[in-house]
Amino acid sequence: MTGLGLTVELGVHVLDEWGYLAGRDEDRLRDVNDALADDGVRAIIATRGGKGAYRIADLLDIQAATRDPKLVVGFSEITVLQLALLKECGLVGLHGAAWSVARHGQESASSFESAAFTTSPVVISSDPTEPTSALTTSGHVSGRLIGGNQDLLATAAGWALPSLDGAILLLEAFNLRLGHIDRQLTMLTNSGALDNIVGVAVGQYTECGSDEMTRGGWNEIDVLRDRLARLDVPILGGLPIGHGARPRAIPIGTSAVLDADTATLTVDAAVR
């Protein structure tokens, strides 16, 4: 990140460990809230996901985030923090990470730089080699892009999930079995949370699918098609967003256009 001209300041507890978590809840929360309250900090960047962000999402310093908005960057588990901040004070974020060229390739690294440092819209095209590209239907819709990791969207329902009325729902997942995908999407639908979405943008479902206990021949794409078809909205799949190869960073919480006919998702910048 220093190569991008950023001055990097690590949280006091960034290297902590506590059980299977990266430190105690109160310490991780203090690091995040200290950064939200620090006028000199312009972005909070999580280098990876993990577990436990949902344990502190209800205690974020919303007054500080409202007073001095800053970019919150992350994906996977960090989705729940982004959802809570969007719900409570309208703070937009960046779904992704400061990926290195060595690990994820030039396209991924450049996507973070473009999304974090320019005010131009971000355009992501569907990749026909991504399995979820088979979910693409037709249609052209506009709305705020809200979502991220499916597991954390389901976790946030009822307390940290912002209204999805008029939104384009972004979905991606890692290491979910068919029953998990089914149960979570069914719960979100039956709760009414998805009643008024206008479209669905589907990223990478990495290391998801059936296992040795699953029968019937379905895979994760079959389950997604079955559950998402009930929503009766345009679907654009195959987006290189999530935990798979060459992931792209993308603004979250800003206005977007989903065009299933041209297989593109265009999202307004998260920075000004």
Residue frames relative to the residue before (quaternion, step in Angstrom):
aa qw qx qy qz dx dy dz
M 1.0000 0.0000 0.0000 0.0000 0.00 0.00 0.00
T 0.5929 0.5580 -0.3736 0.4444 3.57 1.13 -0.57
G 0.5937 0.5820 -0.3550 0.4275 3.57 1.18 -0.52
L 0.6552 0.4791 -0.3010 0.5006 3.57 1.27 -0.33
G 0.5935 -0.5906 0.3593 0.4122 3.56 1.27 0.11
L 0.4931 0.6625 -0.4281 0.3670 3.58 1.25 0.25
T 0.3159 -0.6855 0.6158 0.2262 3.53 -1.21 0.62
V 0.1996 -0.8238 0.5260 0.0702 3.55 -0.46 1.22
E 0.0347 -0.7669 0.6408 -0.0050 3.55 -0.92 1.00
L 0.2827 -0.7791 0.5399 0.1471 3.57 -0.66 1.10
G 0.5334 -0.6073 0.4834 0.3363 3.53 -1.15 0.67
V 0.6285 -0.5649 0.3781 0.3780 3.57 -1.09 0.70
H 0.7902 0.3233 -0.1433 0.5006 3.57 0.96 -0.88
V 0.2825 0.8207 -0.4701 0.1603 3.58 1.24 0.31
L 0.7473 0.3721 -0.2171 0.5059 3.61 1.09 -0.56
D 0.3916 0.7376 -0.4717 0.2829 3.59 1.24 0.20
E 0.1011 -0.7452 0.6519 0.0981 3.53 -1.35 0.37
W 0.0816 0.7689 -0.6311 0.0612 3.54 -1.09 0.76
G 0.7891 -0.1127 0.0228 0.6034 3.54 -0.17 1.29
Y 0.7748 -0.2791 0.2266 0.5201 3.56 -0.77 -1.02
L 0.6037 0.5698 -0.3368 0.4443 3.57 1.32 0.10
A 0.5117 -0.6387 0.4842 0.3095 3.56 -1.28 0.42
G 0.8142 -0.1332 0.0357 0.5639 3.55 0.75 1.11
R 0.6381 -0.5233 0.4049 0.3938 3.55 -1.32 0.24
D 0.6562 -0.5413 0.3565 0.3864 3.55 -1.14 0.66
E 0.6956 0.4934 -0.2917 0.4332 3.57 0.80 -1.03
D 0.6652 0.4966 -0.3092 0.4640 3.59 1.07 -0.65
R 0.6473 0.4942 -0.3186 0.4851 3.58 0.97 -0.81
L 0.6406 0.5200 -0.3177 0.4672 3.57 1.00 -0.81
R 0.6413 0.5259 -0.3304 0.4505 3.60 0.95 -0.84
D 0.6361 0.5272 -0.3367 0.4517 3.61 0.95 -0.79
V 0.6774 0.4825 -0.2939 0.4711 3.59 0.90 -0.93
N 0.7059 0.4648 -0.2800 0.4552 3.59 0.80 -0.96
D 0.5989 0.5398 -0.3646 0.4658 3.59 1.08 -0.59
A 0.6611 0.4953 -0.3046 0.4742 3.57 0.99 -0.81
L 0.6352 0.5247 -0.3311 0.4599 3.60 1.00 -0.78
A 0.7280 0.4436 -0.2367 0.4661 3.58 1.02 -0.78
D 0.6049 0.5800 -0.3477 0.4205 3.60 1.24 -0.31
D 0.3785 -0.7567 0.4908 0.2081 3.59 -0.50 1.19
G 0.6506 0.5321 -0.3193 0.4378 3.57 1.17 -0.43
V 0.6180 0.5273 -0.3396 0.4741 3.57 1.27 -0.27
R 0.1676 -0.8144 0.5508 0.0728 3.58 -0.73 1.04
A 0.7960 0.0659 -0.0568 0.5990 3.59 1.22 -0.25
I 0.2194 -0.7206 0.6413 0.1463 3.53 -1.21 0.65
I 0.0540 -0.8312 0.5523 -0.0352 3.55 -0.44 1.24
A 0.1958 -0.7541 0.6194 0.0964 3.54 -0.76 1.12
T 0.3580 -0.7664 0.4928 0.2037 3.58 -0.71 1.01
R 0.7910 0.0081 -0.0194 0.6115 3.60 1.25 -0.26
G 0.5533 -0.5928 0.4610 0.3605 3.55 -1.31 0.06
G 0.0163 -0.8224 0.5674 0.0392 3.57 -0.62 -1.10
K 0.5590 -0.5666 0.4629 0.3900 3.56 -0.90 -0.94
G 0.7659 0.4577 -0.2838 0.3512 3.55 -1.28 0.46
A 0.4621 0.6756 -0.4725 0.3269 3.62 1.15 -0.08
Y 0.5997 0.5747 -0.3499 0.4331 3.58 1.14 -0.62
R 0.6130 0.5704 -0.3475 0.4219 3.60 1.19 -0.41
I 0.7650 0.3277 -0.1884 0.5214 3.60 1.22 -0.35
A 0.4601 0.7315 -0.4262 0.2675 3.60 1.25 -0.21
D 0.6778 0.4900 -0.2989 0.4594 3.62 1.10 -0.55
L 0.7064 0.4483 -0.2494 0.4877 3.59 1.28 -0.13
L 0.3378 0.7507 -0.5004 0.2683 3.59 1.23 0.35
D 0.4942 -0.6551 0.4889 0.2960 3.57 -1.13 0.68
I 0.1801 -0.8312 0.5209 0.0729 3.55 0.14 1.33
Q 0.6104 0.5520 -0.3584 0.4407 3.60 1.04 -0.67
A 0.6626 0.4936 -0.3043 0.4740 3.58 0.97 -0.84
A 0.6599 0.5075 -0.3063 0.4616 3.58 0.96 -0.85
T 0.6497 0.5049 -0.3070 0.4782 3.57 1.10 -0.67
R 0.6726 0.5134 -0.2914 0.4462 3.57 0.95 -0.91
D 0.8113 0.0638 0.0187 0.5809 3.56 0.91 -0.93
P 0.1572 -0.8271 0.5326 0.0867 3.61 0.27 1.24
K 0.0455 0.7780 -0.6250 0.0446 3.55 -1.06 0.80
L 0.5963 -0.6067 0.4041 0.3361 3.53 -1.22 0.56
V 0.1406 -0.7573 0.6329 0.0780 3.56 -0.90 0.99
V 0.1106 -0.8266 0.5518 -0.0110 3.53 -0.48 1.29
G 0.4338 0.6757 -0.5234 0.2851 3.55 -0.91 0.93
F 0.1384 -0.7640 0.6191 0.1176 3.54 -1.30 0.05
S 0.6936 0.4338 -0.3450 0.4601 3.57 -1.27 -0.09
E 0.8475 0.0063 0.0189 0.5304 3.63 -0.68 -1.06
I 0.6100 0.5795 -0.3519 0.4102 3.60 1.10 -0.65
T 0.4464 0.6998 -0.4431 0.3386 3.60 1.24 -0.29
V 0.6731 0.5115 -0.3208 0.4271 3.60 0.88 -0.85
L 0.6250 0.5128 -0.3446 0.4771 3.61 1.07 -0.60
Q 0.6543 0.5081 -0.3114 0.4656 3.58 0.96 -0.84
L 0.6438 0.5166 -0.3227 0.4632 3.58 0.98 -0.79
A 0.6653 0.5068 -0.3095 0.4526 3.59 0.89 -0.91
L 0.6732 0.4865 -0.2985 0.4702 3.59 0.94 -0.84
L 0.6335 0.5135 -0.3297 0.4757 3.59 1.05 -0.73
K 0.6639 0.5131 -0.2996 0.4541 3.57 0.96 -0.86
E 0.7705 0.4150 -0.2091 0.4364 3.58 0.76 -1.03
C 0.8414 0.0597 -0.0185 0.5368 3.62 0.99 -0.65
G 0.5529 -0.6591 0.3807 0.3391 3.59 1.22 0.31
L 0.3719 0.7439 -0.4845 0.2713 3.59 1.20 0.37
V 0.2643 -0.7616 0.5715 0.1532 3.58 -0.72 1.07
G 0.1887 -0.8022 0.5609 0.0795 3.56 -1.22 0.44
L 0.4310 -0.6536 0.5463 0.2976 3.51 -1.31 -0.40
H 0.2442 -0.7615 0.5870 0.1261 3.55 -0.66 1.17
G 0.6006 0.5216 -0.3943 0.4601 3.56 -0.34 1.25
A 0.3334 -0.7219 0.5626 0.2262 3.56 -1.23 -0.43
A 0.5605 -0.5617 0.4719 0.3843 3.54 -1.33 0.13
W 0.0597 -0.8578 0.5105 0.0060 3.53 0.53 1.24
S 0.3900 -0.7124 0.5361 0.2299 3.56 -1.09 0.74
V 0.5880 -0.5668 0.4438 0.3689 3.54 -1.21 0.56
A 0.6501 0.5542 -0.3212 0.4088 3.58 0.92 -0.91
R 0.7525 0.4048 -0.2211 0.4701 3.58 0.95 -0.83
H 0.8426 0.1902 -0.0583 0.5005 3.58 0.84 -0.93
G 0.5942 -0.5978 0.3670 0.3935 3.60 1.22 -0.01
Q 0.6841 -0.5262 0.3378 0.3754 3.52 -1.29 0.45
E 0.6347 0.5539 -0.3482 0.4111 3.60 0.94 -0.82
S 0.6678 0.4912 -0.3010 0.4714 3.58 0.95 -0.86
A 0.6650 0.5026 -0.3065 0.4595 3.56 0.89 -0.94
S 0.6744 0.4937 -0.2963 0.4622 3.58 0.92 -0.87
S 0.6193 0.5581 -0.3514 0.4259 3.59 1.05 -0.68
F 0.6309 0.5069 -0.3390 0.4797 3.59 1.05 -0.68
E 0.6602 0.5137 -0.3146 0.4487 3.56 0.87 -0.93
S 0.6682 0.4992 -0.3042 0.4602 3.58 0.92 -0.88
A 0.7042 0.4780 -0.2747 0.4473 3.57 0.87 -0.96
A 0.7360 0.4409 -0.2328 0.4579 3.58 1.03 -0.75
F 0.8036 0.3357 -0.1386 0.4716 3.58 1.07 -0.65
T 0.7240 0.3743 -0.2622 0.5168 3.62 1.18 0.01
T 0.4158 -0.7040 0.5230 0.2409 3.53 -1.26 0.49
S 0.4763 0.6664 -0.4413 0.3664 3.58 1.26 0.20
P 0.5824 -0.5651 0.4367 0.3882 3.61 -1.14 0.51
V 0.3555 -0.7008 0.5794 0.2162 3.54 -1.21 0.60
V 0.1155 -0.7892 0.6020 0.0391 3.57 -0.83 1.02
I 0.0265 -0.7863 0.6170 -0.0167 3.56 -0.79 1.05
S 0.2443 -0.7768 0.5690 0.1149 3.54 -0.85 1.04
S 0.5440 -0.5975 0.4800 0.3415 3.54 -1.17 0.62
D 0.2780 -0.7421 0.5903 0.1533 3.54 -1.05 0.84
P 0.3761 -0.7649 0.4700 0.2293 3.62 -0.44 1.15
T 0.6258 0.5316 -0.3565 0.4457 3.62 1.19 -0.25
E 0.5544 0.5766 -0.4038 0.4439 3.60 1.26 -0.16
P 0.5351 -0.6644 0.4086 0.3246 3.63 -0.75 0.94
T 0.6766 0.5048 -0.3220 0.4287 3.62 0.94 -0.74
S 0.4544 0.6737 -0.4671 0.3485 3.61 1.21 -0.04
A 0.5748 0.6027 -0.3672 0.4142 3.59 1.19 -0.48
L 0.6223 0.5640 -0.3344 0.4275 3.60 1.23 -0.33
T 0.4913 0.7018 -0.4171 0.3035 3.60 1.22 -0.38
T 0.1852 -0.7729 0.6004 0.0883 3.54 -0.95 0.97
S 0.5475 -0.5593 0.4470 0.4331 3.59 -0.62 -1.11
G 0.5203 0.6496 -0.4603 0.3090 3.55 -1.27 0.30
H 0.2231 -0.7505 0.6163 0.0840 3.51 -1.35 0.46
V 0.1084 0.8057 -0.5691 0.1234 3.60 -0.56 1.17
S 0.2394 -0.7471 0.6041 0.1403 3.53 -1.32 0.45
G 0.3044 0.7324 -0.5741 0.2033 3.56 -1.13 0.68
R 0.6267 -0.5056 0.4048 0.4332 3.57 -1.25 0.11
L 0.3587 -0.7090 0.5632 0.2269 3.57 -1.02 0.83
I 0.0779 0.7947 -0.5907 0.1158 3.55 -0.56 1.21
G 0.5591 0.6072 -0.4452 0.3471 3.56 -0.98 0.81
G 0.0272 0.7725 -0.6344 0.0036 3.51 -1.16 -0.75
N 0.8411 -0.1088 0.1062 0.5191 3.53 -0.90 -0.96
Q 0.4874 -0.7036 0.4327 0.2831 3.59 -0.68 1.09
D 0.6382 0.5475 -0.3341 0.4259 3.58 0.91 -0.87
L 0.7122 0.4388 -0.2553 0.4848 3.59 0.97 -0.85
L 0.5547 0.5656 -0.3917 0.4680 3.60 1.17 -0.45
A 0.6778 0.4771 -0.2889 0.4791 3.55 0.90 -0.91
T 0.6302 0.5366 -0.3251 0.4575 3.59 1.03 -0.77
A 0.6998 0.4952 -0.2606 0.4440 3.58 1.03 -0.85
A 0.4951 0.6941 -0.4232 0.3064 3.59 1.18 -0.45
G 0.8069 0.2791 -0.2234 0.4702 3.53 -0.90 1.00
W 0.8182 0.1627 -0.1083 0.5407 3.60 1.18 -0.24
A 0.8163 0.1787 -0.0979 0.5405 3.65 0.88 -0.79
L 0.5528 0.6202 -0.3938 0.3933 3.58 1.25 -0.05
P 0.3444 -0.7383 0.5347 0.2246 3.62 -0.68 1.02
S 0.6545 -0.4767 0.3883 0.4400 3.56 -1.25 0.20
L 0.2409 -0.7755 0.5709 0.1209 3.55 -0.98 0.91
D 0.3275 0.7546 -0.5074 0.2567 3.59 1.23 0.28
G 0.8400 0.1208 -0.1238 0.5143 3.57 -0.74 1.07
A 0.5450 0.6507 -0.3753 0.3724 3.59 1.27 0.13
I 0.3563 -0.6250 0.6344 0.2828 3.48 -1.42 0.27
L 0.2927 -0.7866 0.5259 0.1378 3.56 -0.60 1.19
L 0.1906 -0.7689 0.6029 0.0948 3.57 -0.82 1.06
L 0.0284 -0.8033 0.5942 -0.0294 3.56 -0.84 1.04
E 0.1851 0.7159 -0.6676 0.0867 3.54 -1.17 0.78
A 0.0818 -0.8205 0.5657 0.0126 3.58 -1.14 0.47
F 0.1538 -0.7613 0.6233 0.0914 3.50 -1.35 0.39
N 0.8804 0.0205 -0.0202 0.4733 3.54 -1.01 0.95
L 0.4168 0.6552 -0.5171 0.3600 3.57 0.83 1.03
R 0.3622 -0.7010 0.5682 0.2336 3.55 -1.05 0.77
L 0.7221 -0.4550 0.2923 0.4314 3.57 -1.27 0.30
G 0.6694 0.5109 -0.3077 0.4429 3.57 0.92 -0.84
H 0.6227 0.5280 -0.3420 0.4653 3.57 1.07 -0.69
I 0.6505 0.5108 -0.3168 0.4642 3.58 0.87 -0.93
D 0.6707 0.5140 -0.2829 0.4538 3.55 0.89 -0.99
R 0.6981 0.4864 -0.2857 0.4409 3.58 0.73 -1.05
Q 0.6873 0.4946 -0.2968 0.4414 3.56 0.85 -0.93
L 0.6886 0.4614 -0.2934 0.4763 3.59 0.88 -0.86
T 0.6168 0.5296 -0.3422 0.4712 3.58 1.08 -0.66
M 0.6509 0.5133 -0.3145 0.4625 3.59 0.95 -0.86
L 0.6667 0.4988 -0.3075 0.4606 3.59 0.87 -0.92
T 0.6653 0.4947 -0.3013 0.4711 3.57 1.00 -0.80
N 0.7206 0.4567 -0.2628 0.4507 3.58 0.77 -1.01
S 0.6104 0.5514 -0.3504 0.4478 3.59 1.17 -0.43
G 0.5051 -0.6512 0.4180 0.3822 3.57 1.25 -0.40
A 0.4411 0.7242 -0.4439 0.2896 3.58 1.27 -0.13
L 0.7565 0.3791 -0.1992 0.4943 3.59 1.08 -0.68
D 0.3264 0.8007 -0.4658 0.1881 3.59 1.28 0.08
N 0.8310 0.2350 -0.0782 0.4981 3.58 0.86 -0.94
I 0.3251 0.7095 -0.5563 0.2855 3.59 1.04 0.64
V 0.3749 -0.7487 0.5073 0.2038 3.58 -1.17 0.56
G 0.8061 -0.0269 0.0265 0.5905 3.59 1.22 -0.30
V 0.2628 -0.7466 0.5878 0.1675 3.55 -1.31 0.27
A 0.1455 -0.7541 0.6371 0.0646 3.56 -0.92 1.03
V 0.1143 -0.8293 0.5468 0.0153 3.58 -0.54 1.18
G 0.2274 -0.7866 0.5662 0.0942 3.52 -0.75 1.13
Q 0.7901 -0.3124 0.2513 0.4636 3.53 -1.13 -0.76
Y 0.1424 -0.7348 0.6568 0.0919 3.55 -1.04 0.87
T 0.0562 -0.8660 0.4947 -0.0464 3.50 0.26 1.43
E 0.8384 0.0255 -0.0813 0.5383 3.56 -0.90 1.02
C 0.4489 0.6480 -0.4746 0.3916 3.54 1.03 0.85
G 0.4794 0.6922 -0.4730 0.2595 3.56 -1.23 0.25
S 0.7500 -0.3903 0.2945 0.4454 3.50 -1.29 -0.40
D 0.1990 -0.7422 0.6205 0.1564 3.53 -1.33 0.25
E 0.7655 -0.3899 0.2408 0.4517 3.58 -1.27 -0.09
M 0.6631 0.5001 -0.3073 0.4645 3.60 1.20 -0.33
T 0.6093 0.5793 -0.3403 0.4211 3.59 1.28 -0.23
R 0.1199 -0.7860 0.6042 0.0526 3.55 -0.95 0.92
G 0.6554 0.5861 -0.3616 0.3102 3.53 -1.31 0.15
G 0.4950 -0.7232 0.3882 0.2849 3.57 1.23 -0.12
W 0.5208 0.6254 -0.4332 0.3872 3.61 1.21 0.06
N 0.1795 -0.7337 0.6364 0.1564 3.51 -1.37 0.39
E 0.7592 -0.3849 0.2461 0.4636 3.58 -1.25 -0.07
I 0.6162 0.5486 -0.3526 0.4417 3.61 1.08 -0.64
D 0.6341 0.5278 -0.3273 0.4607 3.59 1.01 -0.77
V 0.6632 0.4908 -0.3087 0.4732 3.58 0.95 -0.85
L 0.6500 0.5127 -0.3203 0.4604 3.59 0.91 -0.87
R 0.6538 0.5074 -0.3213 0.4603 3.58 0.90 -0.86
D 0.6572 0.5231 -0.3053 0.4486 3.58 0.93 -0.89
R 0.7287 0.4275 -0.2463 0.4750 3.60 0.88 -0.93
L 0.7126 0.4672 -0.2757 0.4448 3.61 0.87 -0.87
A 0.5729 0.6037 -0.3846 0.3993 3.60 1.10 -0.56
R 0.5978 0.5864 -0.3571 0.4138 3.60 1.13 -0.61
L 0.6284 0.5702 -0.3350 0.4095 3.58 1.16 -0.53
D 0.2292 -0.8281 0.4861 0.1593 3.59 1.28 -0.38
V 0.5217 0.5724 -0.4474 0.4472 3.56 0.85 1.07
P 0.6330 -0.5173 0.3906 0.4232 3.61 -1.19 0.32
I 0.1345 -0.7807 0.6084 0.0477 3.54 -1.05 0.85
L 0.0715 -0.7640 0.6403 0.0329 3.55 -0.99 0.92
G 0.0689 -0.8091 0.5836 0.0048 3.56 -0.52 1.19
G 0.6766 0.5334 -0.3506 0.3672 3.52 -1.33 -0.16
L 0.4281 0.7090 -0.4687 0.3073 3.60 1.20 0.27
P 0.3797 -0.7374 0.5093 0.2295 3.62 -0.81 0.94
I 0.3760 0.6929 -0.4990 0.3599 3.53 0.60 1.24
G 0.6427 0.5314 -0.3723 0.4074 3.59 -0.73 0.98
H 0.7643 -0.3794 0.3012 0.4257 3.54 -1.08 -0.89
G 0.5500 0.6570 -0.3780 0.3507 3.58 1.23 0.03
A 0.7656 -0.3426 0.2736 0.4707 3.53 -1.29 -0.43
R 0.8705 0.0477 -0.0590 0.4863 3.54 -1.16 0.80
P 0.0956 0.8308 -0.5417 0.0844 3.63 0.77 0.98
R 0.3037 -0.7459 0.5674 0.1716 3.55 -1.18 0.64
A 0.3891 -0.6723 0.5767 0.2530 3.54 -1.21 0.61
I 0.0038 -0.8117 0.5815 -0.0549 3.56 -1.00 0.84
P 0.5225 -0.6194 0.4713 0.3482 3.63 -1.01 0.70
I 0.1351 -0.7745 0.6144 0.0661 3.54 -1.15 0.64
G 0.7567 0.3409 -0.2694 0.4885 3.57 -0.88 0.96
T 0.6394 0.5020 -0.3305 0.4795 3.59 1.27 -0.04
S 0.6672 -0.4990 0.3667 0.4140 3.57 -1.30 0.21
A 0.0316 -0.8079 0.5875 -0.0343 3.55 -1.03 0.84
V 0.2276 -0.7256 0.6290 0.1614 3.51 -1.37 0.33
L 0.1407 -0.7675 0.6228 0.0564 3.55 -0.79 1.09
D 0.0115 -0.7928 0.6084 -0.0351 3.56 -0.64 1.13
A 0.2182 -0.8076 0.5384 0.1015 3.55 -0.15 1.29
D 0.6093 0.5737 -0.3513 0.4198 3.58 1.14 -0.55
T 0.7569 0.2989 -0.1851 0.5509 3.60 1.04 -0.72
A 0.4041 -0.7565 0.4312 0.2800 3.57 1.37 0.09
T 0.5521 0.5915 -0.4057 0.4250 3.58 0.95 0.91
L 0.1672 -0.7282 0.6558 0.1083 3.51 -1.29 0.61
T 0.0765 -0.7984 0.5973 0.0019 3.57 -0.67 1.14
V 0.0503 -0.8265 0.5593 -0.0389 3.57 -0.62 1.14
D 0.4663 -0.6756 0.4979 0.2799 3.57 -0.91 0.94
A 0.6256 -0.5803 0.3876 0.3488 3.53 -1.18 0.66
A 0.4049 -0.7004 0.5362 0.2409 3.54 -1.23 0.56
V 0.7113 0.3842 -0.2440 0.5356 3.59 1.27 -0.15
R 0.2455 -0.7572 0.5890 0.1393 3.54 -1.30 0.47
